[in-house]
């Protein structure tokens, strides 16, 4: 069930199911983005880096976080637009890691067009060890039921 602006409560926290990062994910993302950096695609080279193994692209992490958020269905039918992203890469994501998403509603406000609202959510991409590997805020414009009220 999609939430409308009026349904959103500041402080609400939700968690997505997990998803394991595969070698296919990394190769497909390299092909899509054109980023064939050896730290992502060359196992022998990656052994010589501080990580000791290949890591997933940082932007792949954001893309997976976005997909995990969509799987929750919170704004599946009410999202108008994504307005902004502020993101931090905290730790590497390795091939074989299983990640899930923790989402907290930070703020909300009506837009100048009353039948819309701006919802800011904090997203944390968490690995199987409980470590936050990426996090940030994403601002969404969502549909309101009416042009009036909170």
BELGIDA-V64338 format. One record per residue. N is the residue number from 1. PHI is phi in whole degrees, 0 to 359 (* if undefined). PSI is psi in radians with two decimals (NA if undefined). D_CENTER is the distance of its C-alpha to the mean C-alpha in whole Angstrom. Layout:
BEGIN
n:phi:psi:d_center
N:PHI:PSI:D_CENTER
N:PHI:PSI:D_CENTER
END
This chain:
BEGIN
n:phi:psi:d_center
1:*:2.14:20
2:284:2.46:18
3:269:2.46:18
4:268:2.90:20
5:312:-0.80:20
6:296:-0.42:23
7:280:-0.31:21
8:285:2.30:19
9:242:2.19:20
10:300:2.39:19
11:95:-0.21:18
12:297:2.35:17
13:239:2.39:14
14:222:2.76:13
15:230:2.49:12
16:271:2.92:10
17:292:2.94:13
18:275:2.89:13
19:209:2.25:12
20:271:2.32:15
21:280:2.17:14
22:250:2.87:17
23:299:-0.66:19
24:300:-0.67:19
25:301:-0.83:16
26:294:-0.77:16
27:294:-0.76:20
28:296:-0.69:18
29:292:-0.68:16
30:300:-0.76:18
31:294:-0.75:21
32:294:-0.78:18
33:273:-0.38:17
34:83:0.11:21
35:267:1.63:20
36:259:0.49:22
37:309:2.39:22
38:298:-0.42:24
39:296:-0.36:22
40:262:-0.51:20
41:237:-0.08:23
42:236:1.77:26
43:299:-0.70:26
44:291:-0.76:30
45:298:-0.79:29
46:300:-0.48:25
47:299:-0.44:28
48:271:-0.04:29
49:268:2.92:26
50:302:-0.40:26
51:277:-0.39:23
52:75:0.01:26
53:197:2.97:24
54:295:2.58:21
55:238:2.67:17
56:288:2.66:14
57:300:2.46:14
58:302:-0.74:11
59:291:-0.42:10
60:295:-0.66:10
61:300:-0.79:7
62:298:-0.76:5
63:298:-0.73:6
64:292:-0.69:6
65:301:-0.75:3
66:298:-0.76:4
67:296:-0.69:7
68:294:-0.64:7
69:296:-0.74:6
70:296:-0.65:9
71:301:-0.46:11
72:289:-0.39:12
73:75:0.15:13
74:305:-0.78:13
75:234:0.56:14
76:305:-0.69:15
77:251:0.01:18
78:241:-0.06:18
79:288:2.27:15
80:263:-0.80:17
81:197:2.63:15
82:271:2.23:12
83:257:-0.42:14
84:187:2.71:12
85:224:2.32:9
86:234:1.98:11
87:226:2.54:9
88:230:2.40:11
89:262:1.95:12
90:262:-0.59:14
91:206:2.76:15
92:292:2.64:15
93:251:2.13:13
94:260:2.69:17
95:300:2.26:18
96:100:-0.25:18
97:292:2.54:16
98:250:2.15:14
99:242:2.68:11
100:222:2.99:9
101:243:2.33:7
102:248:2.21:9
103:239:2.29:9
104:236:2.35:12
105:281:2.12:14
106:267:-0.80:15
107:201:2.92:17
108:205:2.66:18
109:200:2.69:21
110:290:2.62:23
111:270:3.09:23
112:294:-0.37:27
113:265:1.82:27
114:304:-0.40:27
115:274:0.31:26
116:223:2.71:22
117:220:2.71:20
118:256:2.18:17
119:241:2.20:15
120:252:2.20:13
121:237:2.47:10
122:266:2.22:9
123:247:2.36:6
124:234:2.09:7
125:270:2.04:7
126:245:2.32:10
127:272:-3.12:13
128:294:-0.26:16
129:266:0.01:18
130:86:0.11:16
131:275:2.37:15
132:281:2.00:12
133:264:-0.46:11
134:211:2.59:9
135:201:2.90:8
136:167:-2.98:8
137:242:2.57:9
138:230:2.28:8
139:258:2.27:12
140:238:2.49:12
141:264:2.21:16
142:233:2.76:17
143:287:2.46:21
144:255:2.73:23
145:290:-0.59:26
146:218:2.94:28
147:272:0.09:29
148:237:2.81:30
149:89:-3.00:29
150:278:NA:27
END
